[in-house]
Amino acid sequence: MRLVVFGLPLLVVILNWLWPLPLPLAAKMLGSVLVIVAALYHYWSRLSSGSVFAPEFPRPFVVLFNWGFGAILFLTLFQIALDFGALVFALAEWQPVHISASAREAIGGLAGVLAAVSVANALRVPPVKDVTITIRGLPKVFDGYRLLQLSDMHISRLFPAKWAAAMVERANAADADMIVVTGDFIDGSVEMRREDVAPLARLRACDGVLAIPGNHEYFFNYSNWMQHLSGLGFHMLLNDHAVVTKGQDQLVVVGVTDRSAPGHGQPGPDLEEALKGSPDGAPVILLDHQPGDARVSAEYGVALQLSGHTHGGMILGLDRLVARGNNGFVSGRYSVGNMTLYVSNGTGLWPGFALRLGRPSEITCFHLRTEES
């Protein structure tokens, strides 16, 4: 399957797009080499760091690799569509299949532009997106409570300290009552990312900065990262909860570990354990990196679940495939029984596929409202 996924684009782009162009043989050979180098981006990433998830190249190279990878993806789709259209026309007119050089050049230019736009969309520091959520049973004293979610920052060579510092400044400017991070802080070990994650220590909210791990924390010595993130000021909720108290009223924030944890010898998500000792009758907000178990969460009486992981599907069309891998949940707000699920598109993006088109990154500020408001 992997051979088909990665081999088909190479065959389409090199044999069906590049070689029919009226170019010198040397130019075609050079172009073929560049296409192969770009297509093997994840192989080079593994060579650079030992992990496909952490390309340890200078940032301009990571940007260029993502552009090339995206251009190959778009060009493959456009060339297949062009071939199909030319075949249909030829059959209708009963004449040989013909695709002009200008048509090939046009789709090549369009693929390059779309890839550039997609990478630029991925690299931005996202704006704050305001979302109002009505919570049944929310005490009046919490009406208007502001909860800011960061998710899937993937701090790396692509999203380094400068990006993290700008993101922190924008998050703090929202002046939220609480900040939560729903996993995938990083790509790389503590030694690789120590300087890049340092700006996260400046996140500020009056009721604290709470967080859970995502699946990527387990790829890079989970225990080291939990210790380091705690040292940066994050209250890590590992199958645990925190209680916000205002007068006689309370709000419970629960966090669970990632469903991939058992595969790395760590405790998996346990919502029942996380809720133990929480006050009866208080509304529950759940932080769960992956949204796939939302229907189970709703059965536990959770009022609001905040998740990430999907990156919103990254590209329109591709988001439908991502949804299928997450029980239908991929981007934005969903009603799941009496629970509201919100799936963030992510604040950053995995540097191995840093493309966004129609699925923008976000810093999300939730304004909680009582049912009567």
C-alpha positions as CSV (number, residue, x, y, z in Angstrom):
1,M,0.0,0.0,0.0
2,R,2.8,2.4,0.9
3,L,4.4,1.7,-2.5
4,V,1.2,2.6,-4.2
5,V,0.6,5.8,-2.2
6,F,4.1,7.1,-2.8
7,G,4.8,5.5,-6.2
8,L,1.7,6.6,-8.0
9,P,2.4,10.3,-7.7
10,L,6.0,9.8,-8.9
11,L,4.8,7.9,-12.0
12,V,2.1,10.4,-12.8
13,V,4.2,13.5,-12.3
14,I,7.4,12.3,-14.0
15,L,6.0,10.1,-16.8
16,N,2.7,11.7,-17.6
17,W,3.4,15.4,-16.9
18,L,7.2,16.1,-17.0
19,W,8.4,13.9,-19.9
20,P,5.8,14.9,-22.5
21,L,6.8,18.6,-22.0
22,P,9.0,20.0,-24.9
23,L,12.1,20.3,-22.7
24,P,15.7,19.3,-23.2
25,L,16.6,15.8,-22.0
26,A,18.9,17.2,-19.3
27,A,16.1,19.4,-17.9
28,K,13.8,16.5,-17.8
29,M,16.3,14.4,-15.9
30,L,17.1,17.2,-13.5
31,G,13.3,17.7,-12.9
32,S,12.8,14.0,-12.3
33,V,15.6,14.0,-9.7
34,L,14.0,17.0,-7.9
35,V,10.6,15.3,-7.9
36,I,12.1,12.1,-6.4
37,V,14.0,14.1,-3.8
38,A,10.8,16.0,-2.7
39,A,8.7,12.8,-2.7
40,L,11.2,11.2,-0.3
41,Y,10.9,14.0,2.2
42,H,9.9,11.7,5.0
43,Y,12.8,9.4,4.3
44,W,15.2,12.3,4.6
45,S,13.4,13.4,7.8
46,R,14.1,10.0,9.4
47,L,17.7,10.2,8.4
48,S,18.0,13.7,9.9
49,S,16.7,12.8,13.4
50,G,15.8,9.1,13.6
51,S,12.1,10.0,13.4
52,V,9.8,10.8,10.4
53,F,8.0,13.2,12.7
54,A,11.0,15.5,13.3
55,P,12.8,16.8,10.2
56,E,15.9,18.4,11.6
57,F,16.8,20.6,8.6
58,P,17.1,24.4,8.6
59,R,13.7,25.9,8.5
60,P,13.9,27.1,4.9
61,F,14.5,23.5,3.8
62,V,11.6,22.2,5.7
63,V,9.4,24.9,4.1
64,L,10.8,24.0,0.7
65,F,10.2,20.3,1.2
66,N,6.6,20.9,2.2
67,W,6.1,23.1,-0.9
68,G,7.5,20.4,-3.1
69,F,5.6,17.6,-1.5
70,G,2.4,19.7,-1.8
71,A,3.1,20.6,-5.5
72,I,3.5,16.9,-6.3
73,L,0.2,16.1,-4.5
74,F,-1.8,18.8,-6.4
75,L,-0.1,18.1,-9.7
76,T,-0.9,14.4,-9.4
77,L,-4.6,15.2,-8.9
78,F,-4.6,17.8,-11.7
79,Q,-2.8,15.5,-14.2
80,I,-5.2,12.6,-13.5
81,A,-8.1,14.9,-14.1
82,L,-6.5,16.3,-17.3
83,D,-5.9,12.8,-18.6
84,F,-9.5,11.7,-17.8
85,G,-10.9,14.8,-19.5
86,A,-8.7,14.4,-22.6
87,L,-9.8,10.7,-22.8
88,V,-13.5,11.6,-22.6
89,F,-13.1,14.3,-25.2
90,A,-11.1,11.9,-27.5
91,L,-13.8,9.2,-27.2
92,A,-16.6,11.7,-27.9
93,E,-14.8,13.1,-31.0
94,W,-13.4,9.7,-32.0
95,Q,-9.9,11.0,-32.3
96,P,-6.5,10.3,-30.7
97,V,-5.9,11.5,-27.1
98,H,-4.0,14.8,-27.1
99,I,-2.9,17.1,-24.3
100,S,-1.2,20.3,-25.2
101,A,2.0,21.5,-23.6
102,S,0.2,24.7,-22.6
103,A,-2.3,22.7,-20.6
104,R,0.5,20.8,-18.8
105,E,2.3,24.0,-18.0
106,A,-1.0,25.6,-16.7
107,I,-1.7,22.7,-14.2
108,G,2.0,22.8,-13.2
109,G,1.8,26.5,-12.4
110,L,-1.5,26.1,-10.6
111,A,-0.1,23.2,-8.5
112,G,2.9,25.3,-7.5
113,V,0.8,28.3,-6.5
114,L,-1.7,26.2,-4.5
115,A,1.2,24.4,-2.7
116,A,2.7,27.8,-1.8
117,V,-0.6,29.2,-0.5
118,S,-1.1,26.0,1.5
119,V,2.3,26.2,3.2
120,A,1.8,29.9,3.9
121,N,-1.6,29.2,5.5
122,A,0.1,26.5,7.7
123,L,2.9,28.7,8.9
124,R,0.9,31.7,10.1
125,V,0.3,32.5,13.7
126,P,-3.5,32.0,13.8
127,P,-5.9,34.7,14.9
128,V,-8.1,34.2,17.9
129,K,-11.4,32.6,17.0
130,D,-14.3,33.4,19.4
131,V,-16.9,30.6,19.9
132,T,-19.9,30.8,22.3
133,I,-20.9,27.6,24.0
134,T,-24.0,27.2,26.1
135,I,-23.6,24.7,28.9
136,R,-26.5,23.2,30.7
137,G,-26.3,23.7,34.5
138,L,-23.5,26.2,34.3
139,P,-23.6,28.3,37.4
140,K,-24.4,32.0,36.9
141,V,-21.1,33.0,38.3
142,F,-19.4,31.3,35.3
143,D,-21.6,32.9,32.7
144,G,-19.1,34.6,30.3
145,Y,-16.2,32.5,31.5
146,R,-13.4,32.6,28.8
147,L,-11.6,29.4,28.1
148,L,-8.8,29.5,25.5
149,Q,-7.8,26.4,23.7
150,L,-4.4,25.7,22.0
151,S,-3.9,22.4,20.2
152,D,-1.5,20.7,18.0
153,M,1.2,23.3,18.1
154,H,3.9,20.8,16.9
155,I,6.7,23.0,17.9
156,S,9.6,22.0,15.7
157,R,12.1,23.4,13.2
158,L,9.1,24.5,11.2
159,F,7.4,26.2,14.3
160,P,10.4,27.4,16.3
161,A,10.8,29.7,19.3
162,K,10.0,32.9,17.3
163,W,6.7,31.4,16.1
164,A,5.9,30.1,19.7
165,A,6.6,33.5,21.2
166,A,4.3,35.3,18.8
167,M,1.6,32.6,19.4
168,V,2.0,33.1,23.2
169,E,1.7,36.8,22.9
170,R,-1.6,36.5,20.9
171,A,-3.0,33.9,23.3
172,N,-2.2,36.1,26.3
173,A,-3.8,39.1,24.6
174,A,-7.2,37.3,24.7
175,D,-7.1,37.7,28.5
176,A,-8.8,34.3,29.1
177,D,-9.8,33.0,32.5
178,M,-8.1,29.7,31.7
179,I,-5.8,28.3,29.0
180,V,-5.9,24.7,28.0
181,V,-3.7,22.8,25.6
182,T,-5.1,19.6,24.1
183,G,-1.9,17.9,23.1
184,D,0.8,17.5,20.4
185,F,3.0,20.3,21.9
186,I,6.0,19.2,20.0
187,D,7.9,17.2,17.4
188,G,11.3,16.2,18.8
189,S,12.9,15.4,22.0
190,V,13.4,17.7,25.0
191,E,17.0,18.2,23.9
192,M,15.9,19.2,20.4
193,R,13.1,21.5,21.4
194,R,14.2,23.0,24.8
195,E,14.8,26.5,23.4
196,D,11.8,26.3,21.0
197,V,9.3,25.5,23.8
198,A,10.7,28.0,26.3
199,P,8.2,30.8,25.3
200,L,5.3,28.6,26.4
201,A,6.3,29.3,30.0
202,R,5.0,32.9,29.5
203,L,1.3,31.7,28.9
204,R,-0.8,33.4,31.6
205,A,-4.4,33.0,32.8
206,C,-5.9,33.7,36.2
207,D,-7.2,30.2,36.7
208,G,-4.1,28.5,35.3
209,V,-2.8,26.8,32.2
210,L,-3.9,23.1,32.0
211,A,-2.9,20.5,29.5
212,I,-2.9,16.9,28.3
213,P,-0.6,15.0,26.1
214,G,-1.2,14.2,22.4
215,N,0.0,11.2,20.6
216,H,3.2,12.9,19.5
217,E,4.5,13.4,23.0
218,Y,4.7,9.6,23.2
219,F,7.0,9.4,20.2
220,F,9.7,11.4,22.0
221,N,10.2,10.1,25.5
222,Y,6.9,10.8,27.1
223,S,8.1,10.9,30.7
224,N,10.8,13.5,29.9
225,W,8.2,15.7,28.2
226,M,5.7,15.4,31.0
227,Q,8.4,16.5,33.5
228,H,9.6,19.3,31.3
229,L,6.1,20.7,30.5
230,S,5.2,20.7,34.2
231,G,8.4,22.6,34.8
232,L,7.2,25.2,32.3
233,G,4.1,25.8,34.4
234,F,1.6,23.5,32.8
235,H,-0.8,21.6,35.1
236,M,-0.8,18.3,33.3
237,L,-4.1,16.4,33.7
238,L,-3.1,12.7,33.2
239,N,-6.4,11.0,33.9
240,D,-7.0,13.6,36.5
241,H,-9.2,16.7,37.1
242,A,-9.0,20.2,38.4
243,V,-11.8,22.2,40.1
244,V,-12.4,25.9,39.6
245,T,-14.3,27.3,42.5
246,K,-16.1,30.7,42.7
247,G,-17.9,31.1,45.9
248,Q,-20.1,28.1,46.4
249,D,-20.1,27.1,42.7
250,Q,-17.6,24.9,40.9
251,L,-16.5,23.9,37.3
252,V,-14.6,20.7,36.7
253,V,-11.9,20.4,34.0
254,V,-10.9,16.8,33.3
255,G,-8.0,15.6,31.2
256,V,-7.2,12.1,29.9
257,T,-4.1,10.6,28.3
258,D,-4.0,9.7,24.6
259,R,-5.5,6.5,23.3
260,S,-2.1,5.7,21.7
261,A,-0.5,5.6,25.2
262,P,-0.8,1.8,25.8
263,G,1.3,1.2,22.7
264,H,4.1,3.0,24.4
265,G,3.9,1.3,27.7
266,Q,1.9,4.2,29.3
267,P,-1.6,4.3,30.9
268,G,-4.3,4.8,28.4
269,P,-7.2,7.3,28.8
270,D,-9.4,6.5,31.7
271,L,-12.3,9.0,32.1
272,E,-13.8,7.1,35.0
273,E,-10.5,7.4,37.0
274,A,-10.1,11.1,36.0
275,L,-13.6,11.9,37.4
276,K,-13.0,10.2,40.7
277,G,-13.4,12.7,43.6
278,S,-14.9,15.4,41.4
279,P,-17.8,17.4,42.9
280,D,-21.2,16.0,42.1
281,G,-23.4,18.3,40.0
282,A,-20.6,20.5,38.7
283,P,-20.4,20.9,34.9
284,V,-17.5,18.9,33.4
285,I,-15.2,20.1,30.6
286,L,-13.1,17.3,29.2
287,L,-9.8,17.6,27.4
288,D,-9.2,14.6,25.1
289,H,-6.7,14.9,22.3
290,Q,-8.5,12.6,19.9
291,P,-12.2,13.2,19.3
292,G,-13.1,9.6,18.3
293,D,-14.4,8.6,21.8
294,A,-16.8,11.5,22.1
295,R,-19.9,9.4,22.3
296,V,-18.5,7.5,25.3
297,S,-17.6,10.8,26.9
298,A,-21.2,12.0,26.5
299,E,-22.5,9.0,28.4
300,Y,-20.4,10.1,31.4
301,G,-22.3,13.4,31.6
302,V,-19.5,15.6,30.1
303,A,-20.9,19.0,29.1
304,L,-18.1,20.1,26.8
305,Q,-15.3,18.1,25.2
306,L,-12.3,19.9,23.6
307,S,-10.2,17.9,21.2
308,G,-7.7,18.3,18.4
309,H,-5.5,15.8,16.5
310,T,-7.2,16.0,13.1
311,H,-5.8,19.4,12.1
312,G,-9.3,20.0,10.7
313,G,-8.4,17.6,7.8
314,M,-5.9,20.2,6.5
315,I,-7.3,20.3,3.0
316,L,-10.9,20.4,1.8
317,G,-11.7,17.0,0.4
318,L,-9.0,15.3,2.4
319,D,-10.9,16.3,5.6
320,R,-13.6,13.7,4.6
321,L,-10.9,10.9,4.8
322,V,-9.6,12.2,8.1
323,A,-13.2,12.3,9.5
324,R,-13.6,8.6,8.7
325,G,-10.6,7.8,10.9
326,N,-12.1,9.8,13.8
327,N,-15.6,8.4,14.0
328,G,-16.9,11.3,11.8
329,F,-15.4,14.1,13.9
330,V,-12.9,16.4,12.1
331,S,-13.5,20.1,12.5
332,G,-15.5,22.5,14.6
333,R,-18.6,22.0,16.7
334,Y,-20.7,18.8,17.1
335,S,-23.7,17.9,19.3
336,V,-23.2,14.5,20.8
337,G,-26.2,13.6,22.9
338,N,-26.3,16.3,25.6
339,M,-22.6,17.1,25.1
340,T,-21.0,19.7,22.9
341,L,-17.8,18.5,21.1
342,Y,-15.4,21.0,19.6
343,V,-12.6,19.8,17.4
344,S,-9.9,22.4,16.9
345,N,-8.2,22.7,13.5
346,G,-5.0,23.1,15.4
347,T,-2.7,26.0,16.2
348,G,0.3,24.6,14.3
349,L,0.7,21.6,12.2
350,W,2.9,18.5,11.8
351,P,6.0,19.5,9.8
352,G,5.8,16.4,7.7
353,F,2.6,17.6,6.0
354,A,2.4,21.4,6.6
355,L,-0.4,22.2,4.1
356,R,-3.7,24.0,4.8
357,L,-6.3,24.8,2.2
358,G,-9.8,25.7,3.4
359,R,-9.1,24.4,7.0
360,P,-7.4,27.3,8.8
361,S,-5.4,27.0,12.0
362,E,-6.9,28.5,15.1
363,I,-6.5,29.8,18.6
364,T,-9.9,29.3,20.1
365,C,-11.5,31.4,22.8
366,F,-14.7,29.8,24.2
367,H,-17.2,32.1,25.9
368,L,-19.2,29.9,28.2
369,R,-22.9,30.8,28.7
370,T,-25.6,29.5,31.0
371,E,-28.7,28.0,29.4
372,E,-30.8,31.0,30.2
373,S,-28.4,33.5,28.7
